[in-house]
Amino acid sequence: MSGHGHPIPMTAQACGPLTGIADVPGDKSISHRALILGAMCVGETTITGLLEGQDVLDTAQAMRDFGAQVVDHGGGSWSVHGVGVGGFMEPNGVIDCGNSGTGVRLIMGAMASQPITATFSGDASLNGRPMARVTDPLALFGCQAVGRAGGRLPMTLVGAADPLPVRYTVPVPSAQVKSAVLLAGLNAPGQTVVIEKEATRDHTERMLEGFGAEITVRDTKEGREITLTGQPELRAQHIEVPRDPSSAAFPVCAALIVPGSDVLVPGIGLNPTRAGLFTTLREMGADLSFENERTEGGEPVADLRARFSPDLIGIEVPPARAASMIDEYPVLSVVAAFAKGQTLMRGVKELRVKESDRIEAMAKGLRANGVAVEDGPDWWIVTGAGHGQVAGGAVCESHLDHRIAMSFLILGMAANAPVQVDDGGPIATSFPIFEPLMAILGARVSRNSGQ
Ligand code: S3P
């Protein structure tokens, strides 16, 4: 949904131990893909555990606009009657992707090789984000795009009537770009090849295989090379969406910094292309264990147990790990504020073009709360002084960014004075049950009076 309701100022304050079970919602990346791939099959795809955050609801509506029947059966159970590869209808109105870069970029890919025209828009955050990274490779299929200056939304795409298969090396580590090219490749004849120099989340590849596409992956000198044979008949599937490790990060990190905490987060997707945060936290001395490791729906899953960790230390996070934890740097910077010494995060330029410039947003808010932060174009350093040493007390701006809002609220749970965010509304895009879930664990998060 574009536009945004009234701001929802929120406050988090120090609390007793966080304890109990944190049932976090379904994975956002997999939820978007389940709806889009479901719409590209003939027959009924059923989905359980779908994330019902606004980002995913916007993708569901978009798939309806392109002609699929998408039905909410309640309790995270959904079905999609797809239109088949190449079967998208031309939408009547503007496709509103709200706050979601994943939604808009993947959908652009899916329609780019079909002979239809669609106009995309979003909220102020999404309309400020770069889209040339997807429209450049989509042009190679024969798709034309016209947007605002700098390749920004709103933007109209005229899909290719006679798409050509493409060979493309992704210039930035981006699963969204990779996935857009693969989805466009579905309706192009012959083989579309995508090469990524650094491995990014591989849900699209795994799911395409599950839906019956011919897709191979091999490591080459150039990088990870993915070859997709176009124009397959995708087979409708049942998809069980694992719980989102990027959402689990919030109760896990809160437990590490709130004295006495012991939290279990069951059924978390631990795909290695997503799990970098947990490796990093352990290197910092976090008391974090994986229990009951198993495979569900083709994805590795485990129950995560996080306990208060009084002796966290700052570390250097290897740049090679950045893609596997790209969404988790904001909340990592909060944990780093409670660790002793410097946490150096390098190779993270992509953080500057997320829902907000996440380095700038976190650096400003952390400094306002008494935490020392230095930053450069693709790096930042948080210097922590250990537990009990974070002053807090500031109002932080969330910049229409769900992960920034949640990160500062986690900071407030262990800081010496309450921390406020100017707008917690964006949390609903990815983690609509954040407030009640954290309250059940014992957190003290409230909407400011008058809201
Ligand atoms: C996503 C990919 C990442 C990530 C985003 C979800 C996806 O973006 O930040 O939240 O589902 O493909 P990039 O691929 O642009 O790095």
Residues whose N, C-alpha, C, O or C-beta is under 5 A from the ligand:
A	BS01	S3P	S29 T102 P173 S174 A175 Q176 V177 I326 D327
